Amino acid sequence: MPVLSGSMSTMGYFAQGELPSDFKQTYIDAMRQRRFKDIDPASDRDQAEGWVTLEDPFDTEFDLNKVFFTDYVVMSLRIDRIRIPAAVFKLHLQKALVDYRTEKGKEKLSKGEKDEVRDFLESQLRRRVLPSVQTIDAAWNLESNRVWLFSHNKGINEIFQQLFHDTFGFTLTPKNPYVQLLHSDLDDDARDLALNIESAVFAVPSDR
Amino acid sequence: MDLITKINRTRFLGPEFLLWLWHRSDVQEGRFGGEGEKFELYFDSRIVLESQGEIRDQSVIKSETPTDTPEAREALRTGKLPMEAKLRILIGQNQWTTTFKAEALQLSGTKVPALLAQDDEEALHERLHLMEELEGVLEALYRQFLQTRLDDDAWREHIDVMRSWVSAA
């Protein structure tokens, strides 16, 4: 896992919110509430997401020792997805439609019948497909209110921001030139000026 | 003006910062020794430059010292700005490498110095601390850039120096 070894790609955030008075126990409880839960194959959901501990994607038994490290809260976001490969689904669908026509003794099937076969097949295949498992580490420095998610993937970052907010009550703003400027201890005039200047031209014709 | 508009309106500051950093690293030969600074910063192995008009023409330059290549300097002279660069930063014996994405001020593929920690818990803390140290250096540099960029007199003087550097390269 990147937070413990290897190279790190980080999406840096500023976190904004209020720590509850008994934040450690409150956050352990909140993480338990939003822990990762397996996708129910009988449902029509093809994705599940939630928190797991940093060191084990199957561990959702949060406690103080697994979550709080000095100034940091550490956690992993686990995202499972069920995907039936399109080419495989197409092959199975062709066979299922032929079987259905034979069984019903019909030359042609209506759109409704085709949809019914498709839905039934999908529900059957979903039970046979193992979900893909992805875990993405995250660390929150409670002193500086900086947060890192160890992924640049846009979709994963959106899920993370929402889940983080729902769990801890803090809003995350990704770092960028403007947000960093707001955290650079500059005076109000400088901040206002930044919004009113144009980009500079550095390459000028040689005859100038 | 809402936050999204403000973010979009000032996104150009990222590539301008990276160019300012390139200029500083070039003229100071990588050594940063000003007030509160004691480190080396080099542009390392890969840089991406992009034109700023409607059509985003890109130059990706891979070389041991990409910013010294004729291709990189020519890209600057044609108005392209650095959007992404691999940086190598040395503080004492410690070395970090990272790819800096200018428009978002985000880092990827960061390698931190070798760890001293013996167990996982210590290693986790040390790696996070080393990441913070790296971000601290870059954020302090960004603040310095902003202090010049957002001061009309200082910027007028500085941009002339940078323009001469771009055209002389």
Interface residues (C-beta under 8 A of the other chain):
Chain A: V3 L4 S7 M8 S9 T10 M11 G12 L54 E55 F69 T70 Y72 V74 A139 N141 S144 R146 W148 H152 T173 P174 K175 N176 P177 Y178 V179 Q180 L181 H183 S184 D185 L186 A190 L193 A194 L195 I197 S199 A200 V201 F202 A203 V204 S206
Chain B: M1 L3 K6 I7 R9 T10 R11 F12 L13 G14 E16 F17 L19 Q52 L76 R77 T78 G79 L81 E103 A104 L105 Q106 L107 S108 G109 T110 K111 V112 D120 E121 A123 L124 H125 R127 L128 M131 E132 E135 E139 Y142 R143 L146 Q147 R149 L150 D151 W155 I159 M162 R163 V166 S167
